[in-house]
Amino acid sequence: MLAIKRQAMASATQILLRPHFLVTLTTAASARAYHSKLCKSSDEAIKGIKSGDKLLIGGFGLCGIPENLLKAIARRKDIQQLTAVSNNAGTADYGLGTLLQSRQIKRMMSSYVGENKEFARQYLGGELEVELIPQGTIAERIRCGGAGIPGFYTLTGVGTQVETGGIPIKYVKGSSNVEIASEPRESKIFNGRKYIMEEGITGDYALVKAWKGDELGNLVFKYAANNFNGPMATAGKITIAEVEEIVPVGELKPDEIHIQGIHVHRILKGEKYEKRIEKLTLRRSDSEEQQLSPAMKQRIHIIKRAAREFKNGMYVNLGIGMPVLASNYIDPEITVHLQSENGILGMGPFPTADEVDADLVNAGKESVTVLPGGTCFSSDISFGMIRGNRLDMTILGGMQVSQRGDLSNWVVPGKIIKGMGGAMDLVAAPNSRVVVTMTHNAKDGSPKILKENTLPLTGTKCVDRIITDKCVFDVIPGKGLLLRELSYGNTVEKIKAATGCGFEIASDVAETY
């Protein structure tokens, strides 16, 4: 009996391996009927969206936004009182910002306000509810929502207002008084450390944008345009995807598809793409650098010193603003793998004019390049790397740092509202070295290095080193600050006069940069 079975299996194998049999199978598979999810227009695709719905809106800045679907909603003035879940709100005149202009959004759930002045104006003026959420947390909340996970515990936000509550969600109109504030988070101890609980997020609709897709709803993203599109595509009760190109079913290889059609309910080819770049930033020559403003020269002076922190083989995240400039000053003799939280590993310097690609931006929405061997992925994967202690170092900007290493860098209550972005996640990673780069003093001359922070915290006891235009401090756990280096032209006495707390002085302190 066993011999008969073996003979039958051998015969079947020979038949399957015959070329004409494989062609027959392939032809039959390609000819099979399937249900098309294709919509003819963005107006058709958004049918069913109504006032009061919660929308998950993909993209990061203007990179990878579903611009045609957003324009379709803007044309439907009957759709009001929306809750929009998005990392940020585009610009004042494009992307999600157009729905703010038309007053169709009641509440934003975002990590970053940034330079969108209309977003900030409506929030501070009491016209708009804004639930500010750390970027890694909002990415994971969406991923969990799509995976059917109701909640999770995280280190991000422990010791800040994210944990204790009280972050303004809505101000009283025309007043600085708070009408709605965030609630405290439940906490729990794991392995001797406190974690806080966050709930999963789902939406009535998810609006995402991909590079290519087929009529079954399979999607492929290009470069950093994956960002929040990936997790959001899985977390909508109804997911609508717009793509640049519709390809025949079967053209996308099974192992290159980023989002499977099971998650996507409607798909369309976008009618028109502008693909604006929020901050077109080009590589500067040495001669151009000499023509910069004094303020920019000061920033470059700080960041060139920060670039000395890089060691061969390091994996490093560079925060927005000043820190990201460090990518242009890496010693060519070493290899440093730069990670950007919007979904790039192996980020290169700013591009030349010929290298610009709207689908390649960094966390500051500036145009960038990717080095050979670099990879791109979704925002939830990116923050998994961060929370999972895969980074050796993070370089961030700062508004204030205390002598204990507490960091403030996301808000001046009632005046400046940037949002926490990914900073809270980055400083919460236990084994990642945190370096803060900032000017030593504010524009009014007041110190930014203090005994106690006066601004809301980004993280507690998280900073390892401070690099300013005047000096370098190390934060020694349980002791305070240690003055390590001086910038040229500065003395210990000058540093004492410019600093808002006491500090120790290293025996070998000297002018080094």
C-alpha positions as a printed Julia matrix, in Angstrom:
513×3 Matrix{Float64}:
   0.0    0.0     0.0
   2.84   2.41    0.91
   4.57   1.67   -2.38
   1.34   2.43   -4.31
   0.99   5.81   -2.51
   4.58   6.73   -3.28
   4.12   5.83   -6.96
   0.94   7.94   -7.14
   2.65  10.96   -5.53
   5.59  10.65   -7.93
   3.23  10.56  -10.92
   1.32  13.61   -9.66
   4.56  15.52   -9.19
   5.64  14.75  -12.75
   2.32  16.04  -14.07
   2.5   19.23  -12.03
   5.99  19.95  -13.27
   5.04  19.7   -16.94
   5.27  23.23  -18.46
   1.92  23.02  -20.25
   0.19  22.05  -16.97
   1.66  25.07  -15.15
   0.52  27.35  -17.96
  -2.97  25.88  -17.71
  -3.08  26.52  -13.95
  -1.74  30.08  -14.33
  -4.2   30.88  -17.09
  -7.1   29.54  -15.06
  -6.08  31.61  -12.04
  -5.71  34.81  -14.03
  -9.06  34.29  -15.72
 -11.02  33.76  -12.51
 -13.82  36.17  -11.71
 -13.41  38.68   -8.89
 -15.4   41.45   -7.27
 -14.05  44.84   -8.31
 -13.84  47.55   -5.65
 -13.03  50.25   -8.2
 -14.81  53.6    -7.96
 -15.02  55.98  -10.91
 -14.33  59.17   -8.93
 -13.48  60.53   -5.53
 -17.02  61.91   -5.23
 -18.39  58.39   -5.71
 -15.82  56.92   -3.32
 -16.84  59.09   -0.34
 -20.56  58.31   -0.57
 -21.88  57.4     2.85
 -19.59  59.73    4.82
 -21.83  61.9     6.97
 -21.68  64.56    9.65
 -20.29  63.36   12.97
 -18.18  60.54   11.48
 -14.67  59.75   12.66
 -12.18  59.74    9.78
  -8.69  58.23    9.85
  -6.66  60.23    7.35
  -3.3   58.91    6.15
  -0.19  60.89    5.33
   2.55  62.77    7.11
   2.59  66.5     6.53
   1.71  66.59    2.84
   3.55  63.35    2.04
   1.19  60.55    1.08
  -2.05  62.4     1.83
  -5.29  61.32    0.08
  -5.55  64.72   -1.56
  -8.36  63.87   -4.0
 -10.58  62.34   -1.31
  -9.99  65.38    0.92
 -10.97  67.71   -1.92
 -14.15  65.67   -2.43
 -15.1   66.06    1.24
 -14.34  69.81    1.07
 -16.87  70.05   -1.77
 -19.52  68.44    0.45
 -20.36  71.31    2.77
 -23.21  69.22    4.2
 -20.59  67.01    5.93
 -19.87  68.72    9.26
 -18.74  68.03   12.85
 -16.1   65.5    11.79
 -13.49  63.95   14.08
 -10.25  63.69   12.11
  -7.48  61.34   13.25
  -4.26  62.34   11.54
  -0.66  62.87   12.58
  -1.08  66.55   11.72
  -3.33  68.71    9.55
  -1.29  69.48    6.46
  -0.85  73.17    5.74
  -3.37  75.98    6.13
  -4.2   75.9     2.41
  -3.78  72.26    1.47
  -4.6   68.73    2.55
  -6.53  68.36    5.77
  -6.02  72.08    6.42
  -8.7   72.87    3.84
 -11.3   71.09    6.0
 -10.21  73.26    8.93
 -10.65  76.34    6.75
 -14.17  75.24    5.8
 -14.99  74.51    9.48
 -15.99  70.91    8.74
 -13.91  69.46   11.59
 -15.03  69.51   15.21
 -12.13  67.56   16.76
  -8.59  66.72   15.69
  -6.7   63.78   17.16
  -3.08  64.51   16.27
   0.49  64.48   17.51
   1.7   67.68   15.89
   0.35  71.12   15.07
   3.64  72.4    13.7
   3.61  75.4    11.38
  -0.08  75.22   10.46
  -1.08  78.63   11.8
  -4.78  78.14   11.12
  -4.75  74.88   13.1
  -3.04  76.66   16.01
  -5.32  79.71   15.76
  -8.55  77.69   15.9
  -7.25  75.57   18.78
  -5.98  78.44   20.92
  -9.09  80.48   20.07
 -11.47  77.83   21.36
 -12.93  77.07   17.92
 -11.53  73.56   17.6
 -11.1   70.55   19.89
  -7.59  69.08   19.67
  -6.6   65.86   21.39
  -2.8   65.85   21.33
  -1.28  62.36   21.4
   2.4   61.32   21.18
   3.17  60.21   17.64
   4.24  56.68   18.47
   1.23  56.26   20.73
  -1.24  57.37   18.08
   0.42  55.04   15.54
   0.19  52.1    17.95
  -3.36  52.97   18.99
  -4.39  52.82   15.34
  -2.47  49.58   14.75
  -4.14  48.02   17.78
  -7.55  49.22   16.64
  -7.03  47.55   13.29
  -5.86  44.34   14.97
  -8.8   44.14   17.37
  -6.7   44.96   20.44
  -8.61  47.27   22.81
  -5.6   48.73   24.64
  -1.91  48.47   25.54
   0.61  49.75   28.08
   3.5   52.05   27.17
   6.33  54.02   28.83
   5.6   57.0    26.58
   4.22  59.95   28.54
   4.92  58.58   32.03
   5.59  61.48   34.39
   4.06  64.05   32.01
   0.6   65.53   31.51
  -0.19  62.6    29.24
  -0.24  60.49   32.41
  -1.69  62.98   34.86
  -4.22  64.56   32.49
  -4.98  68.24   32.1
  -3.72  68.84   28.54
  -6.2   71.33   27.05
  -8.46  69.77   24.44
 -10.69  72.82   24.07
 -10.33  76.35   25.34
 -13.27  78.56   26.24
 -13.84  80.66   23.14
 -12.04  83.98   23.43
 -10.38  82.97   26.7
  -7.31  81.14   28.0
  -9.54  79.08   30.31
  -9.8   75.37   29.54
 -13.26  73.98   28.74
 -12.25  70.35   28.07
  -9.02  68.72   29.32
  -7.47  65.3    28.81
  -8.2   62.57   31.36
  -5.54  60.85   33.53
  -4.26  57.5    32.26
  -4.49  54.23   34.16
  -1.02  52.99   35.16
   0.55  49.66   36.04
   4.0   48.46   37.11
   5.83  45.95   34.91
   9.33  44.76   35.88
   9.69  47.63   38.33
   8.74  50.39   35.85
   5.52  52.36   35.49
   3.57  52.11   32.26
   0.36  53.87   31.24
  -2.56  52.41   29.32
  -3.72  53.68   25.94
  -6.81  52.57   24.04
  -6.97  51.38   20.43
  -8.41  53.7    17.76
 -10.77  52.79   14.93
 -12.69  55.0    12.54
 -15.94  55.01   10.61
 -13.85  55.55    7.48
 -10.15  55.43    6.71
  -8.92  57.57    3.8
  -5.49  56.46    2.58
  -3.22  57.06   -0.39
  -0.97  54.53   -2.1
   1.31  54.46   -5.13
  -0.17  51.43   -6.87
  -3.22  49.28   -6.32
  -5.42  46.75   -8.09
  -9.18  46.27   -8.27
  -9.05  43.81   -5.35
  -7.75  46.61   -3.11
  -4.15  45.38   -2.76
  -1.87  48.38   -2.14
   1.8   49.27   -2.56
   3.28  52.45   -1.07
   6.27  54.39   -2.35
   9.13  55.31   -0.02
   8.1   57.36    3.03
   4.51  57.75    1.81
   3.7   54.55    3.73
   3.79  56.44    7.08
   0.32  56.44    8.71
  -1.38  55.1     5.59
  -0.38  51.54    6.44
  -1.89  51.21    9.93
  -4.89  53.41    9.09
  -5.85  51.2     6.16
  -6.48  48.37    8.63
  -8.45  50.38   11.21
 -11.38  51.8     9.26
 -14.81  50.18    9.27
 -14.73  51.23    5.62
 -11.33  51.94    4.04
 -11.15  54.05    0.88
  -7.83  54.08   -0.99
  -6.8   56.43   -3.74
  -3.78  55.47   -5.83
  -1.62  56.99   -8.53
  -1.86  53.9   -10.7
  -4.37  51.06  -11.01
  -2.65  47.9   -12.23
  -4.19  44.64  -13.48
  -4.96  42.01  -10.85
  -1.93  39.74  -10.63
   0.64  42.34  -11.65
   1.55  43.07   -8.03
   3.68  40.23   -6.72
   2.26  38.61   -3.56
   5.37  39.42   -1.53
   5.52  43.12   -2.49
   1.98  44.03   -1.41
   2.0   46.27    1.69
  -1.75  46.27    2.44
  -3.89  43.3     1.48
  -7.23  43.8    -0.23
  -9.12  42.36    2.73
  -8.67  45.73    4.46
  -9.76  47.92    1.53
 -13.4   48.39    0.58
 -13.17  51.01   -2.2
 -10.32  52.05   -4.48
  -9.92  54.73   -7.14
  -7.28  56.3    -9.3
  -6.83  59.85   -8.04
  -8.02  62.42  -10.57
  -5.1   64.82  -10.12
  -2.0   64.9    -7.94
  -0.05  67.98   -6.97
   2.16  66.11   -4.45
   3.34  69.3    -2.8
   6.45  69.26   -0.63
   5.89  71.12    2.62
   9.55  72.09    3.08
  11.64  71.77   -0.07
  15.17  71.67    1.34
  18.28  71.31   -0.82
  21.86  70.45    0.04
  24.03  73.53    0.59
  27.53  74.02   -0.74
  30.27  75.34    1.57
  30.08  78.75   -0.1
  26.3   78.94    0.43
  26.76  78.05    4.1
  28.93  81.13    4.59
  26.08  83.37    3.38
  23.57  82.16    5.98
  22.0   84.35    8.67
  23.76  84.62   12.05
  20.98  82.55   13.66
  21.41  79.73   11.15
  25.21  79.86   11.51
  24.72  79.5    15.28
  22.53  76.43   14.73
  25.1   74.89   12.41
  27.85  75.61   14.98
  25.87  73.64   17.57
  25.02  70.78   15.23
  28.57  70.35   13.97
  29.57  69.69   17.58
  26.61  67.31   17.94
  27.81  65.38   14.88
  30.89  64.36   16.88
  28.58  62.19   19.0
  28.18  59.76   16.12
  30.13  56.52   16.36
  30.67  53.94   13.65
  27.71  51.58   13.23
  25.27  53.6    15.35
  21.51  53.67   14.72
  20.37  57.24   15.45
  17.17  59.26   15.31
  17.4   62.97   14.54
  14.58  65.2    15.8
  13.02  67.94   13.71
  14.58  71.38   13.39
  18.21  71.78   14.35
  19.05  68.1    14.98
  18.18  66.92   11.47
  20.96  69.16   10.13
  23.44  66.7    11.62
  22.87  64.34    8.69
  24.98  66.72    6.58
  28.0   66.62    8.91
  28.64  62.91    9.5
  32.32  61.94    9.28
  32.69  60.24    5.86
  34.98  57.65    7.47
  32.18  56.16    9.57
  28.77  54.6     8.92
  25.76  55.95   10.82
  22.26  54.62   10.17
  19.81  57.5    10.53
  16.21  56.66   11.42
  13.3   59.03   10.82
  10.12  58.28   12.75
   7.89  58.77    9.7
   9.36  55.55    8.31
  12.93  55.73    6.99
  16.05  53.83    8.05
  19.21  54.78    6.2
  18.29  58.43    5.65
  20.82  60.45    3.7
  21.52  64.19    3.43
  19.26  66.78    1.84
  18.91  66.21   -1.92
  20.23  68.18   -4.86
  17.58  69.7    -7.11
  17.73  66.61   -9.36
  17.23  64.19   -6.45
  14.03  65.68   -4.97
  11.15  63.24   -4.57
   7.83  64.24   -2.96
   7.57  60.77   -1.4
  10.83  61.2     0.49
  10.63  63.57    3.45
  11.98  63.43    7.0
  10.12  63.91   10.27
  10.37  67.68    9.79
   8.62  67.36    6.38
  11.87  68.36    4.63
  12.97  66.68    1.41
  15.69  64.06    1.99
  17.49  61.17    0.32
  17.87  57.5     1.22
  21.29  55.87    1.12
  21.99  52.52   -0.58
  20.71  49.78    1.73
  18.12  52.1     3.28
  14.52  51.01    3.82
  11.09  52.58    4.19
   8.17  51.35    6.3
   5.04  52.46    8.16
   4.91  54.68   11.24
   3.82  51.87   13.57
   6.85  49.78   12.52
   9.07  52.83   13.02
   7.96  53.4    16.59
   8.25  49.7    17.3
  11.96  50.15   16.59
  12.06  53.1    18.98
  10.12  51.5    21.84
  11.98  48.24   21.3
  15.34  49.9    22.13
  16.83  49.45   18.67
  18.26  52.98   18.6
  21.64  53.81   20.09
  21.03  57.55   20.31
  18.44  60.28   19.8
  19.3   63.93   19.14
  16.46  66.35   19.94
  15.85  70.06   20.21
  14.81  71.6    23.51
  13.03  74.56   25.06
  14.18  73.77   28.6
  16.31  71.14   30.38
  16.55  70.81   34.15
  19.63  69.88   36.17
  18.1   66.39   36.55
  17.72  65.93   32.81
  13.97  66.67   32.56
  13.11  67.88   29.04
  10.47  70.35   27.82
  10.18  70.89   24.07
   6.58  70.75   22.86
   4.46  73.61   24.19
   4.35  77.05   25.78
   0.82  76.95   27.3
  -1.59  79.38   25.67
   1.09  80.79   23.33
   3.09  78.27   21.3
   1.62  74.87   20.52
   3.81  72.59   18.44
   2.65  69.23   19.77
   4.79  66.46   21.16
   5.33  64.68   17.84
   7.58  61.69   18.4
   9.73  63.24   21.13
   7.92  61.62   24.08
   8.35  58.19   22.51
  12.03  58.79   21.77
  12.99  59.92   25.27
  11.01  57.08   26.87
  13.16  54.36   25.25
  15.21  53.16   28.26
  18.48  52.28   26.54
  18.75  55.04   23.95
  21.2   57.89   24.73
  19.4   61.26   24.55
  21.35  64.34   23.41
  19.62  67.74   23.41
  20.81  70.54   21.11
  19.61  74.09   21.74
  20.73  77.67   22.22
  21.92  78.25   25.77
  19.55  81.17   26.3
  16.18  82.32   25.0
  15.86  85.38   22.79
  15.27  87.55   25.88
  18.49  86.26   27.45
  16.8   84.04   30.04
  18.45  80.66   30.69
  17.03  77.48   29.17
  19.01  75.21   31.51
  17.26  75.42   34.87
  16.96  73.96   38.32
  13.31  73.08   37.58
  11.42  73.18   34.28
   8.62  75.73   34.1
   7.1   74.33   30.89
   5.16  71.06   30.56
   7.47  68.06   30.39
   8.32  65.88   27.42
  10.12  63.37   29.64
  11.59  63.07   33.13
  15.27  62.35   33.87
  15.76  61.41   30.24
  18.55  63.69   28.95
  22.14  62.43   28.96
  23.95  65.34   27.29
  23.18  69.0    26.46
  25.01  70.74   23.61
  24.51  74.5    23.26
  26.21  77.36   21.46
  28.23  77.97   24.66
  29.12  74.6    26.15
  28.51  70.89   26.63
  26.93  69.55   29.84
  26.54  65.92   30.9
  23.67  64.97   33.19
  25.02  62.74   35.97
  22.17  60.66   37.48
  21.56  61.55   41.11
  24.08  64.41   41.05
  23.23  67.0    38.41
  25.15  68.74   35.65
  28.82  68.37   34.8
  30.44  70.97   32.51
  32.45  68.97   29.95
  33.43  71.36   27.15
  33.39  75.03   26.23
  32.65  76.61   22.87
  35.42  78.91   21.64
  35.33  82.32   23.32
  33.47  81.13   26.42
  34.72  80.78   29.98
  33.45  78.97   33.05
  32.39  82.31   34.51
  30.37  83.15   31.41
  28.63  79.78   31.6
  27.76  80.34   35.26
  26.19  83.7    34.39
  24.17  82.21   31.51
  22.89  79.09   33.3
  19.89  78.89   35.63
  21.29  76.26   38.01
  24.51  75.12   39.6
  26.86  72.56   38.08
  30.13  70.74   38.61
  33.17  71.35   36.4
  35.21  68.56   34.79
  38.92  68.71   35.59
  39.82  68.69   31.89
  37.23  71.2    30.65
  38.52  73.12   27.63
  37.46  74.99   24.49
  36.8   72.3    21.88
  34.39  73.67   19.26
